[in-house]
Amino acid sequence: MGSQVDVNPEAVLDANYENGVIQLRDDLCFRRTMISNVIFHGTSGHGPWVLIDAGVMGSAETIASTAESRFGNQPPAAIILTHGHFDHVGALRQLAEQWFVNIYAHELEHPYLNGSQSYPPPDPTVGGGLMAAMSSLYPRGPVDVREWLRVLPADGRVPGMPGWIWVHTPGHTPGHVSLWRESDRTMIAGDAFITTKQESAFAVLLQKAELHGPPMYYTSDWENARKSVVQLAELEPDLVITGHGLPLGGGEMRRSLHELADRFNDVAVPHNQQ
């Protein structure tokens, strides 16, 4: 079994880096927080903005200072969560208390965000590499941000992000969502698929671009994970930003994403889940 789909260098974007921030669209940039990405939606210096995901524990100051440098002292209109794993909600409560802002997530993700339920334990035996081996030590929650927690609108709108819709992409978690903007075919995929081998600390350090399914050690439903990747590939994105790894774009990225969807069971699913 393979573990990735190789990416042609043409798919790797020549992004504009500034103070750790990577600008991708006029209103879209992201910043890495150790092992995961946070995304800022909004035009720098103008109008409302939104934070997508909230990084790892200890990243609140970095996220807040990045936001202040781009948007001034204006709090976000909303925080949108692709899902509630520890590396996407590490700074969530601290930021919510600082900004007193609504947090939106799919209703199936709410038990992990309102203090009532922990995620299933990860499987440290899959995928190989240090990140997978250490996964039994990762926090499983639950996080309790019920004071600010809201359900994503049923009509698919994304609060604070006109022109975007959310797409339910379960598998990695029950309530995982991805975000999609048709006008410029931009996708925020969360961990439905990723662009680095997250099981390997070496790969995470180097950020070599490869297309992978969701992190193996923390994915609970592989059939739904496969269906979600197929669904996202069918949208034919021009730019994808994932929860881990570098952004990718263009025809070579789409080719690789379709290959991942077609070969998902061979390259993404652990042997013990087949």
C-alpha atoms as an extended CHARMM CRD file, in Angstrom:
* protein
*
       274  EXT
         1         1  MET       CA              0.0000000000        0.0000000000        0.0000000000  PROA      1               0.0000000000
         2         2  GLY       CA              1.2330000000        3.5020000000       -0.8140000000  PROA      2               0.0000000000
         3         3  SER       CA              0.5810000000        6.4150000000        1.4650000000  PROA      3               0.0000000000
         4         4  GLN       CA              0.3790000000        9.4290000000       -0.8270000000  PROA      4               0.0000000000
         5         5  VAL       CA             -0.1770000000       10.7610000000       -4.2950000000  PROA      5               0.0000000000
         6         6  ASP       CA              2.8980000000       12.5200000000       -5.6150000000  PROA      6               0.0000000000
         7         7  VAL       CA              2.4230000000       16.1460000000       -6.6100000000  PROA      7               0.0000000000
         8         8  ASN       CA              3.9690000000       17.7100000000       -9.6950000000  PROA      8               0.0000000000
         9         9  PRO       CA              5.9980000000       20.8210000000       -8.7120000000  PROA      9               0.0000000000
        10        10  GLU       CA              3.7190000000       22.8810000000      -10.9510000000  PROA      10              0.0000000000
        11        11  ALA       CA              0.9820000000       22.4560000000       -8.3340000000  PROA      11              0.0000000000
        12        12  VAL       CA              3.0280000000       24.1290000000       -5.5940000000  PROA      12              0.0000000000
        13        13  LEU       CA              2.1450000000       27.8030000000       -5.4480000000  PROA      13              0.0000000000
        14        14  ASP       CA              4.7270000000       30.5470000000       -5.5690000000  PROA      14              0.0000000000
        15        15  ALA       CA              3.0990000000       32.1860000000       -2.5530000000  PROA      15              0.0000000000
        16        16  ASN       CA              3.8300000000       35.6030000000       -1.0890000000  PROA      16              0.0000000000
        17        17  TYR       CA              5.3070000000       35.2000000000        2.4090000000  PROA      17              0.0000000000
        18        18  GLU       CA              5.3010000000       38.1530000000        4.8070000000  PROA      18              0.0000000000
        19        19  ASN       CA              6.0670000000       37.8090000000        8.5320000000  PROA      19              0.0000000000
        20        20  GLY       CA              5.0450000000       34.1610000000        8.5000000000  PROA      20              0.0000000000
        21        21  VAL       CA              1.7710000000       34.8420000000        6.6740000000  PROA      21              0.0000000000
        22        22  ILE       CA              1.1270000000       33.4030000000        3.2130000000  PROA      22              0.0000000000
        23        23  GLN       CA             -1.1680000000       35.5210000000        1.0310000000  PROA      23              0.0000000000
        24        24  LEU       CA             -3.2350000000       33.4330000000       -1.3980000000  PROA      24              0.0000000000
        25        25  ARG       CA             -6.1020000000       35.6510000000       -2.5260000000  PROA      25              0.0000000000
        26        26  ASP       CA             -6.7930000000       39.3320000000       -1.8970000000  PROA      26              0.0000000000
        27        27  ASP       CA             -9.0300000000       38.2860000000        0.9810000000  PROA      27              0.0000000000
        28        28  LEU       CA             -7.4130000000       35.0120000000        2.0230000000  PROA      28              0.0000000000
        29        29  CYS       CA             -4.1820000000       34.1220000000        3.7910000000  PROA      29              0.0000000000
        30        30  PHE       CA             -2.9440000000       31.5390000000        6.2310000000  PROA      30              0.0000000000
        31        31  ARG       CA             -0.3320000000       31.0010000000        8.8810000000  PROA      31              0.0000000000
        32        32  ARG       CA              1.1250000000       27.7810000000       10.1970000000  PROA      32              0.0000000000
        33        33  THR       CA              0.9380000000       27.1280000000       13.9460000000  PROA      33              0.0000000000
        34        34  MET       CA              3.5640000000       24.4410000000       14.5440000000  PROA      34              0.0000000000
        35        35  ILE       CA              1.7320000000       21.4380000000       13.0420000000  PROA      35              0.0000000000
        36        36  SER       CA             -1.4740000000       22.9530000000       11.6640000000  PROA      36              0.0000000000
        37        37  ASN       CA             -2.6940000000       25.9420000000        9.6640000000  PROA      37              0.0000000000
        38        38  VAL       CA             -5.0430000000       28.7720000000       10.5970000000  PROA      38              0.0000000000
        39        39  ILE       CA             -6.7420000000       30.8200000000        7.8880000000  PROA      39              0.0000000000
        40        40  PHE       CA             -7.7430000000       34.4760000000        7.8390000000  PROA      40              0.0000000000
        41        41  HSD       CA            -10.5560000000       35.6140000000        5.5530000000  PROA      41              0.0000000000
        42        42  GLY       CA            -10.8630000000       39.3440000000        4.9160000000  PROA      42              0.0000000000
        43        43  THR       CA             -9.0760000000       42.1310000000        3.0980000000  PROA      43              0.0000000000
        44        44  SER       CA             -6.1870000000       43.5010000000        5.1190000000  PROA      44              0.0000000000
        45        45  GLY       CA             -7.0620000000       46.8410000000        6.6690000000  PROA      45              0.0000000000
        46        46  HSD       CA            -10.6400000000       46.8160000000        5.3810000000  PROA      46              0.0000000000
        47        47  GLY       CA            -13.9400000000       45.6820000000        6.8160000000  PROA      47              0.0000000000
        48        48  PRO       CA            -14.9090000000       42.4980000000        8.6800000000  PROA      48              0.0000000000
        49        49  TRP       CA            -12.8220000000       39.3420000000        8.8220000000  PROA      49              0.0000000000
        50        50  VAL       CA            -13.1910000000       35.7100000000        9.8850000000  PROA      50              0.0000000000
        51        51  LEU       CA            -10.8260000000       33.1710000000       11.4500000000  PROA      51              0.0000000000
        52        52  ILE       CA            -10.9860000000       29.5810000000       10.2210000000  PROA      52              0.0000000000
        53        53  ASP       CA             -9.7080000000       27.0970000000       12.8240000000  PROA      53              0.0000000000
        54        54  ALA       CA             -7.7220000000       28.0110000000       15.9080000000  PROA      54              0.0000000000
        55        55  GLY       CA             -4.3800000000       26.2350000000       15.8070000000  PROA      55              0.0000000000
        56        56  VAL       CA             -2.5390000000       24.3710000000       18.5210000000  PROA      56              0.0000000000
        57        57  MET       CA             -2.3380000000       25.1100000000       22.2100000000  PROA      57              0.0000000000
        58        58  GLY       CA             -0.1000000000       28.0930000000       22.8620000000  PROA      58              0.0000000000
        59        59  SER       CA             -0.8040000000       29.7750000000       19.5120000000  PROA      59              0.0000000000
        60        60  ALA       CA             -3.3580000000       32.3560000000       20.7040000000  PROA      60              0.0000000000
        61        61  GLU       CA             -0.8350000000       35.1870000000       20.8950000000  PROA      61              0.0000000000
        62        62  THR       CA              0.5120000000       34.4460000000       17.4210000000  PROA      62              0.0000000000
        63        63  ILE       CA             -2.9880000000       34.2810000000       15.9330000000  PROA      63              0.0000000000
        64        64  ALA       CA             -4.1430000000       37.4480000000       17.7000000000  PROA      64              0.0000000000
        65        65  SER       CA             -1.0350000000       39.4340000000       16.7820000000  PROA      65              0.0000000000
        66        66  THR       CA             -1.3080000000       38.3400000000       13.1400000000  PROA      66              0.0000000000
        67        67  ALA       CA             -4.9480000000       39.4040000000       13.1170000000  PROA      67              0.0000000000
        68        68  GLU       CA             -4.1250000000       42.7600000000       14.6810000000  PROA      68              0.0000000000
        69        69  SER       CA             -1.4010000000       43.4500000000       12.1180000000  PROA      69              0.0000000000
        70        70  ARG       CA             -3.8670000000       42.7980000000        9.3000000000  PROA      70              0.0000000000
        71        71  PHE       CA             -7.1750000000       44.0540000000       10.6640000000  PROA      71              0.0000000000
        72        72  GLY       CA             -6.2890000000       46.3660000000       13.5540000000  PROA      72              0.0000000000
        73        73  ASN       CA             -8.1050000000       45.9770000000       16.8670000000  PROA      73              0.0000000000
        74        74  GLN       CA            -11.2880000000       44.7800000000       15.1790000000  PROA      74              0.0000000000
        75        75  PRO       CA            -12.4050000000       41.3420000000       16.4600000000  PROA      75              0.0000000000
        76        76  PRO       CA            -13.5020000000       38.7840000000       13.8790000000  PROA      76              0.0000000000
        77        77  ALA       CA            -17.0960000000       38.5370000000       12.7440000000  PROA      77              0.0000000000
        78        78  ALA       CA            -16.9380000000       34.8010000000       13.5050000000  PROA      78              0.0000000000
        79        79  ILE       CA            -14.6720000000       31.8160000000       14.0820000000  PROA      79              0.0000000000
        80        80  ILE       CA            -15.4310000000       28.9010000000       11.7510000000  PROA      80              0.0000000000
        81        81  LEU       CA            -14.2290000000       25.4070000000       12.6490000000  PROA      81              0.0000000000
        82        82  THR       CA            -13.6090000000       22.6710000000       10.1250000000  PROA      82              0.0000000000
        83        83  HSD       CA            -13.6120000000       20.2740000000       13.0910000000  PROA      83              0.0000000000
        84        84  GLY       CA            -12.6530000000       20.1230000000       16.7460000000  PROA      84              0.0000000000
        85        85  HSD       CA             -9.4220000000       18.1260000000       16.9960000000  PROA      85              0.0000000000
        86        86  PHE       CA             -6.8220000000       19.5010000000       19.4110000000  PROA      86              0.0000000000
        87        87  ASP       CA             -4.6050000000       20.9780000000       16.6850000000  PROA      87              0.0000000000
        88        88  HSD       CA             -7.5190000000       23.0160000000       15.3050000000  PROA      88              0.0000000000
        89        89  VAL       CA             -8.9690000000       24.3090000000       18.6010000000  PROA      89              0.0000000000
        90        90  GLY       CA             -5.8610000000       24.7680000000       20.7560000000  PROA      90              0.0000000000
        91        91  ALA       CA             -6.2910000000       28.5370000000       21.0980000000  PROA      91              0.0000000000
        92        92  LEU       CA            -10.0780000000       28.5350000000       20.7110000000  PROA      92              0.0000000000
        93        93  ARG       CA            -11.2310000000       29.2860000000       24.2300000000  PROA      93              0.0000000000
        94        94  GLN       CA             -8.5650000000       31.9270000000       24.8370000000  PROA      94              0.0000000000
        95        95  LEU       CA             -9.4440000000       33.7160000000       21.6000000000  PROA      95              0.0000000000
        96        96  ALA       CA            -13.1870000000       33.4770000000       22.2630000000  PROA      96              0.0000000000
        97        97  GLU       CA            -12.7130000000       35.0340000000       25.6840000000  PROA      97              0.0000000000
        98        98  GLN       CA            -10.5430000000       37.7760000000       24.2180000000  PROA      98              0.0000000000
        99        99  TRP       CA            -12.8440000000       38.5940000000       21.2890000000  PROA      99              0.0000000000
       100       100  PHE       CA            -16.2180000000       37.3470000000       22.6360000000  PROA      100             0.0000000000
       101       101  VAL       CA            -17.1340000000       36.0650000000       19.1950000000  PROA      101             0.0000000000
       102       102  ASN       CA            -19.5030000000       33.3700000000       17.9330000000  PROA      102             0.0000000000
       103       103  ILE       CA            -17.9200000000       30.0250000000       17.0310000000  PROA      103             0.0000000000
       104       104  TYR       CA            -19.6200000000       28.0470000000       14.2540000000  PROA      104             0.0000000000
       105       105  ALA       CA            -19.3230000000       24.2920000000       13.7100000000  PROA      105             0.0000000000
       106       106  HSD       CA            -21.4400000000       21.5000000000       12.2720000000  PROA      106             0.0000000000
       107       107  GLU       CA            -23.9870000000       20.2030000000       14.7640000000  PROA      107             0.0000000000
       108       108  LEU       CA            -22.3700000000       16.7280000000       14.7600000000  PROA      108             0.0000000000
       109       109  GLU       CA            -19.1780000000       18.3430000000       16.0290000000  PROA      109             0.0000000000
       110       110  HSD       CA            -20.8540000000       20.1080000000       18.9510000000  PROA      110             0.0000000000
       111       111  PRO       CA            -20.4850000000       17.2810000000       21.5050000000  PROA      111             0.0000000000
       112       112  TYR       CA            -16.7050000000       17.6640000000       21.2320000000  PROA      112             0.0000000000
       113       113  LEU       CA            -16.9600000000       21.4350000000       21.6740000000  PROA      113             0.0000000000
       114       114  ASN       CA            -19.5440000000       21.8040000000       24.4440000000  PROA      114             0.0000000000
       115       115  GLY       CA            -17.8120000000       19.6740000000       27.0710000000  PROA      115             0.0000000000
       116       116  SER       CA            -19.9830000000       16.5860000000       26.7090000000  PROA      116             0.0000000000
       117       117  GLN       CA            -17.9260000000       14.0730000000       24.6990000000  PROA      117             0.0000000000
       118       118  SER       CA            -14.3160000000       13.1810000000       23.8960000000  PROA      118             0.0000000000
       119       119  TYR       CA            -13.1320000000       11.9380000000       20.5170000000  PROA      119             0.0000000000
       120       120  PRO       CA            -12.3890000000        8.2170000000       20.1630000000  PROA      120             0.0000000000
       121       121  PRO       CA             -8.7870000000        7.3360000000       21.0260000000  PROA      121             0.0000000000
       122       122  PRO       CA             -6.3330000000        7.6000000000       18.1170000000  PROA      122             0.0000000000
       123       123  ASP       CA             -4.5630000000        4.6050000000       16.6320000000  PROA      123             0.0000000000
       124       124  PRO       CA             -0.7770000000        5.0560000000       17.0340000000  PROA      124             0.0000000000
       125       125  THR       CA             -0.0270000000        1.9240000000       14.9740000000  PROA      125             0.0000000000
       126       126  VAL       CA             -1.0530000000        3.3380000000       11.5880000000  PROA      126             0.0000000000
       127       127  GLY       CA              0.8610000000        5.4500000000        9.1130000000  PROA      127             0.0000000000
       128       128  GLY       CA              4.3010000000        5.0910000000       10.6540000000  PROA      128             0.0000000000
       129       129  GLY       CA              6.3570000000        8.0020000000       11.9160000000  PROA      129             0.0000000000
       130       130  LEU       CA              6.7480000000        9.8380000000       15.1920000000  PROA      130             0.0000000000
       131       131  MET       CA              3.5710000000       11.9200000000       14.9420000000  PROA      131             0.0000000000
       132       132  ALA       CA              1.4910000000        8.7680000000       14.6850000000  PROA      132             0.0000000000
       133       133  ALA       CA              3.4350000000        6.9670000000       17.4220000000  PROA      133             0.0000000000
       134       134  MET       CA              2.8470000000        9.8680000000       19.8100000000  PROA      134             0.0000000000
       135       135  SER       CA             -0.8420000000       10.2350000000       18.9980000000  PROA      135             0.0000000000
       136       136  SER       CA             -2.0130000000        8.4310000000       22.1280000000  PROA      136             0.0000000000
       137       137  LEU       CA             -0.6730000000       11.4250000000       24.0690000000  PROA      137             0.0000000000
       138       138  TYR       CA             -2.6630000000       14.0260000000       22.1190000000  PROA      138             0.0000000000
       139       139  PRO       CA             -5.6120000000       15.7040000000       23.8670000000  PROA      139             0.0000000000
       140       140  ARG       CA             -8.9950000000       14.2680000000       22.8780000000  PROA      140             0.0000000000
       141       141  GLY       CA            -11.1370000000       16.8740000000       24.6020000000  PROA      141             0.0000000000
       142       142  PRO       CA            -13.8080000000       17.6790000000       25.0980000000  PROA      142             0.0000000000
       143       143  VAL       CA            -13.2770000000       21.4030000000       24.6790000000  PROA      143             0.0000000000
       144       144  ASP       CA            -16.0030000000       23.4970000000       26.3160000000  PROA      144             0.0000000000
       145       145  VAL       CA            -16.8270000000       26.6860000000       24.4350000000  PROA      145             0.0000000000
       146       146  ARG       CA            -20.6060000000       26.3170000000       24.6930000000  PROA      146             0.0000000000
       147       147  GLU       CA            -21.0150000000       29.9990000000       25.6160000000  PROA      147             0.0000000000
       148       148  TRP       CA            -20.0030000000       31.0120000000       22.0830000000  PROA      148             0.0000000000
       149       149  LEU       CA            -20.8680000000       27.8580000000       20.1360000000  PROA      149             0.0000000000
       150       150  ARG       CA            -23.3840000000       28.0550000000       17.2900000000  PROA      150             0.0000000000
       151       151  VAL       CA            -24.5860000000       25.6620000000       14.5620000000  PROA      151             0.0000000000
       152       152  LEU       CA            -23.5720000000       26.4320000000       10.9850000000  PROA      152             0.0000000000
       153       153  PRO       CA            -26.5910000000       27.7450000000        9.0270000000  PROA      153             0.0000000000
       154       154  ALA       CA            -28.6650000000       24.9620000000        7.4880000000  PROA      154             0.0000000000
       155       155  ASP       CA            -28.7610000000       26.7260000000        4.1050000000  PROA      155             0.0000000000
       156       156  GLY       CA            -24.9910000000       26.2740000000        3.6590000000  PROA      156             0.0000000000
       157       157  ARG       CA            -23.9920000000       29.9140000000        4.1650000000  PROA      157             0.0000000000
       158       158  VAL       CA            -20.7620000000       30.6170000000        6.0370000000  PROA      158             0.0000000000
       159       159  PRO       CA            -21.2300000000       33.4300000000        8.5840000000  PROA      159             0.0000000000
       160       160  GLY       CA            -19.0770000000       36.4530000000        7.7770000000  PROA      160             0.0000000000
       161       161  MET       CA            -17.9320000000       34.9880000000        4.4410000000  PROA      161             0.0000000000
       162       162  PRO       CA            -20.2820000000       36.0700000000        1.6170000000  PROA      162             0.0000000000
       163       163  GLY       CA            -20.0000000000       33.9170000000       -1.4870000000  PROA      163             0.0000000000
       164       164  TRP       CA            -18.8200000000       30.8370000000        0.4430000000  PROA      164             0.0000000000
       165       165  ILE       CA            -20.6930000000       27.6790000000        1.3560000000  PROA      165             0.0000000000
       166       166  TRP       CA            -19.8340000000       24.9350000000        3.8020000000  PROA      166             0.0000000000
       167       167  VAL       CA            -19.8030000000       21.3130000000        2.6420000000  PROA      167             0.0000000000
       168       168  HSD       CA            -20.2620000000       18.4430000000        5.0870000000  PROA      168             0.0000000000
       169       169  THR       CA            -17.2010000000       16.2140000000        4.5870000000  PROA      169             0.0000000000
       170       170  PRO       CA            -17.3780000000       13.5800000000        7.3420000000  PROA      170             0.0000000000
       171       171  GLY       CA            -14.9400000000       10.7570000000        7.8960000000  PROA      171             0.0000000000
       172       172  HSD       CA            -12.0320000000       12.3580000000        9.7020000000  PROA      172             0.0000000000
       173       173  THR       CA            -14.6450000000       13.4140000000       12.2700000000  PROA      173             0.0000000000
       174       174  PRO       CA            -18.4470000000       13.1220000000       12.1590000000  PROA      174             0.0000000000
       175       175  GLY       CA            -19.0220000000       16.8630000000       11.7530000000  PROA      175             0.0000000000
       176       176  HSD       CA            -16.0380000000       17.7930000000        9.6270000000  PROA      176             0.0000000000
       177       177  VAL       CA            -16.7590000000       20.5180000000        7.0630000000  PROA      177             0.0000000000
       178       178  SER       CA            -14.8800000000       22.0580000000        4.1560000000  PROA      178             0.0000000000
       179       179  LEU       CA            -15.4850000000       25.5320000000        2.7250000000  PROA      179             0.0000000000
       180       180  TRP       CA            -15.9940000000       26.3350000000       -0.9600000000  PROA      180             0.0000000000
       181       181  ARG       CA            -16.1760000000       29.4990000000       -3.0560000000  PROA      181             0.0000000000
       182       182  GLU       CA            -17.4400000000       28.8570000000       -6.5680000000  PROA      182             0.0000000000
       183       183  SER       CA            -16.5000000000       32.2700000000       -8.0140000000  PROA      183             0.0000000000
       184       184  ASP       CA            -12.7500000000       31.5650000000       -7.9560000000  PROA      184             0.0000000000
       185       185  ARG       CA            -12.9310000000       27.8210000000       -7.1660000000  PROA      185             0.0000000000
       186       186  THR       CA            -11.1740000000       28.1730000000       -3.8280000000  PROA      186             0.0000000000
       187       187  MET       CA            -11.4060000000       25.3380000000       -1.3000000000  PROA      187             0.0000000000
       188       188  ILE       CA            -10.5770000000       25.2240000000        2.3890000000  PROA      188             0.0000000000
       189       189  ALA       CA            -10.4730000000       21.4590000000        2.9140000000  PROA      189             0.0000000000
       190       190  GLY       CA             -9.6030000000       21.1970000000        6.6040000000  PROA      190             0.0000000000
       191       191  ASP       CA             -8.3490000000       17.6440000000        7.1500000000  PROA      191             0.0000000000
       192       192  ALA       CA            -10.6450000000       15.9560000000        4.6090000000  PROA      192             0.0000000000
       193       193  PHE       CA             -7.3880000000       15.5880000000        2.6850000000  PROA      193             0.0000000000
       194       194  ILE       CA             -4.0220000000       17.1830000000        3.3920000000  PROA      194             0.0000000000
       195       195  THR       CA             -0.8380000000       18.0820000000        1.5330000000  PROA      195             0.0000000000
       196       196  THR       CA              1.8230000000       16.5870000000        3.7990000000  PROA      196             0.0000000000
       197       197  LYS       CA              2.3840000000       13.2370000000        5.5060000000  PROA      197             0.0000000000
       198       198  GLN       CA              1.0880000000       14.2570000000        8.9220000000  PROA      198             0.0000000000
       199       199  GLU       CA              2.0360000000       10.9380000000       10.5110000000  PROA      199             0.0000000000
       200       200  SER       CA              5.7420000000       11.7610000000       10.0500000000  PROA      200             0.0000000000
       201       201  ALA       CA              7.4840000000       14.4540000000       12.1120000000  PROA      201             0.0000000000
       202       202  PHE       CA             10.1570000000       14.6660000000        9.4010000000  PROA      202             0.0000000000
       203       203  ALA       CA              7.5840000000       15.3410000000        6.6900000000  PROA      203             0.0000000000
       204       204  VAL       CA              5.8000000000       17.8840000000        8.8820000000  PROA      204             0.0000000000
       205       205  LEU       CA              9.1070000000       19.6910000000        9.3980000000  PROA      205             0.0000000000
       206       206  LEU       CA             10.0170000000       19.7500000000        5.6900000000  PROA      206             0.0000000000
       207       207  GLN       CA              6.4580000000       20.3860000000        4.4210000000  PROA      207             0.0000000000
       208       208  LYS       CA              7.1440000000       18.4350000000        1.2220000000  PROA      208             0.0000000000
       209       209  ALA       CA              4.0430000000       18.6840000000       -0.9430000000  PROA      209             0.0000000000
       210       210  GLU       CA              2.2020000000       15.3720000000       -1.2710000000  PROA      210             0.0000000000
       211       211  LEU       CA             -1.5120000000       14.6460000000       -1.3950000000  PROA      211             0.0000000000
       212       212  HSD       CA             -2.7230000000       12.4230000000        1.4340000000  PROA      212             0.0000000000
       213       213  GLY       CA             -6.0150000000       11.3650000000        2.8630000000  PROA      213             0.0000000000
       214       214  PRO       CA             -6.8580000000       12.6300000000        6.3520000000  PROA      214             0.0000000000
       215       215  PRO       CA             -4.3590000000       11.9260000000        9.1610000000  PROA      215             0.0000000000
       216       216  MET       CA             -4.6010000000        8.1820000000        9.6500000000  PROA      216             0.0000000000
       217       217  TYR       CA             -4.2760000000        8.0270000000       13.4250000000  PROA      217             0.0000000000
       218       218  TYR       CA             -7.2660000000       10.3020000000       14.0270000000  PROA      218             0.0000000000
       219       219  THR       CA             -9.7060000000        9.2840000000       11.2700000000  PROA      219             0.0000000000
       220       220  SER       CA            -12.7690000000        7.4330000000       12.5280000000  PROA      220             0.0000000000
       221       221  ASP       CA            -14.7800000000        6.5160000000        9.4210000000  PROA      221             0.0000000000
       222       222  TRP       CA            -12.7980000000        5.5900000000        6.3030000000  PROA      222             0.0000000000
       223       223  GLU       CA            -15.7200000000        4.9930000000        3.9490000000  PROA      223             0.0000000000
       224       224  ASN       CA            -17.1350000000        8.4480000000        4.6270000000  PROA      224             0.0000000000
       225       225  ALA       CA            -13.6080000000        9.8680000000        4.3620000000  PROA      225             0.0000000000
       226       226  ARG       CA            -13.3410000000        8.3740000000        0.8600000000  PROA      226             0.0000000000
       227       227  LYS       CA            -16.7290000000        9.7490000000       -0.1730000000  PROA      227             0.0000000000
       228       228  SER       CA            -15.7330000000       13.1920000000        1.0850000000  PROA      228             0.0000000000
       229       229  VAL       CA            -12.5590000000       13.2570000000       -1.0150000000  PROA      229             0.0000000000
       230       230  VAL       CA            -14.5360000000       12.1470000000       -4.0830000000  PROA      230             0.0000000000
       231       231  GLN       CA            -17.0610000000       14.9170000000       -3.4180000000  PROA      231             0.0000000000
       232       232  LEU       CA            -14.3450000000       17.5730000000       -3.1020000000  PROA      232             0.0000000000
       233       233  ALA       CA            -12.4930000000       16.3800000000       -6.2120000000  PROA      233             0.0000000000
       234       234  GLU       CA            -15.7140000000       16.6790000000       -8.2260000000  PROA      234             0.0000000000
       235       235  LEU       CA            -15.8180000000       20.4180000000       -7.4200000000  PROA      235             0.0000000000
       236       236  GLU       CA            -12.6660000000       20.8620000000       -9.5650000000  PROA      236             0.0000000000
       237       237  PRO       CA            -10.9340000000       23.4230000000       -7.2950000000  PROA      237             0.0000000000
       238       238  ASP       CA             -8.3080000000       25.8220000000       -8.5900000000  PROA      238             0.0000000000
       239       239  LEU       CA             -6.7760000000       26.4360000000       -5.1340000000  PROA      239             0.0000000000
       240       240  VAL       CA             -6.8370000000       24.1870000000       -2.0750000000  PROA      240             0.0000000000
       241       241  ILE       CA             -5.7980000000       25.1250000000        1.4550000000  PROA      241             0.0000000000
       242       242  THR       CA             -5.6600000000       22.2250000000        3.8790000000  PROA      242             0.0000000000
       243       243  GLY       CA             -5.2680000000       21.9460000000        7.6390000000  PROA      243             0.0000000000
       244       244  HSD       CA             -1.7390000000       20.5870000000        7.2740000000  PROA      244             0.0000000000
       245       245  GLY       CA              0.8070000000       21.3020000000        4.5620000000  PROA      245             0.0000000000
       246       246  LEU       CA              1.2500000000       23.8900000000        1.8380000000  PROA      246             0.0000000000
       247       247  PRO       CA             -1.5000000000       25.2680000000       -0.4320000000  PROA      247             0.0000000000
       248       248  LEU       CA             -1.6650000000       23.8050000000       -3.9220000000  PROA      248             0.0000000000
       249       249  GLY       CA             -3.2810000000       25.0030000000       -7.1160000000  PROA      249             0.0000000000
       250       250  GLY       CA             -3.8910000000       24.5220000000      -10.8240000000  PROA      250             0.0000000000
       251       251  GLY       CA             -4.3850000000       21.6100000000      -13.1520000000  PROA      251             0.0000000000
       252       252  GLU       CA             -1.6580000000       19.4420000000      -11.6640000000  PROA      252             0.0000000000
       253       253  MET       CA             -3.2640000000       19.7300000000       -8.2390000000  PROA      253             0.0000000000
       254       254  ARG       CA             -6.6390000000       18.7130000000       -9.6780000000  PROA      254             0.0000000000
       255       255  ARG       CA             -5.0610000000       15.7300000000      -11.4270000000  PROA      255             0.0000000000
       256       256  SER       CA             -3.4840000000       14.6240000000       -8.1570000000  PROA      256             0.0000000000
       257       257  LEU       CA             -6.7080000000       15.1520000000       -6.2120000000  PROA      257             0.0000000000
       258       258  HSD       CA             -8.6500000000       12.9910000000       -8.6710000000  PROA      258             0.0000000000
       259       259  GLU       CA             -5.9570000000       10.3350000000       -8.4090000000  PROA      259             0.0000000000
       260       260  LEU       CA             -6.2660000000       10.4190000000       -4.6170000000  PROA      260             0.0000000000
       261       261  ALA       CA            -10.0380000000       10.0290000000       -4.9130000000  PROA      261             0.0000000000
       262       262  ASP       CA             -9.7260000000        7.1590000000       -7.4100000000  PROA      262             0.0000000000
       263       263  ARG       CA             -7.0270000000        5.3080000000       -5.4380000000  PROA      263             0.0000000000
       264       264  PHE       CA             -8.2020000000        6.2730000000       -1.9580000000  PROA      264             0.0000000000
       265       265  ASN       CA             -8.5220000000        2.7630000000       -0.5500000000  PROA      265             0.0000000000
       266       266  ASP       CA             -5.0230000000        1.8600000000       -1.7660000000  PROA      266             0.0000000000
       267       267  VAL       CA             -3.1220000000        5.0030000000       -0.7590000000  PROA      267             0.0000000000
       268       268  ALA       CA             -5.0320000000        6.4710000000        2.1830000000  PROA      268             0.0000000000
       269       269  VAL       CA             -6.6880000000        3.6960000000        4.1780000000  PROA      269             0.0000000000
       270       270  PRO       CA             -4.5900000000        1.7690000000        6.7420000000  PROA      270             0.0000000000
       271       271  HSD       CA             -4.2040000000       -1.9840000000        6.2090000000  PROA      271             0.0000000000
       272       272  ASN       CA             -6.0900000000       -2.7710000000        9.4130000000  PROA      272             0.0000000000
       273       273  GLN       CA             -9.1300000000       -0.8100000000        8.1640000000  PROA      273             0.0000000000
       274       274  GLN       CA             -9.3920000000       -2.5370000000        4.7850000000  PROA      274             0.0000000000
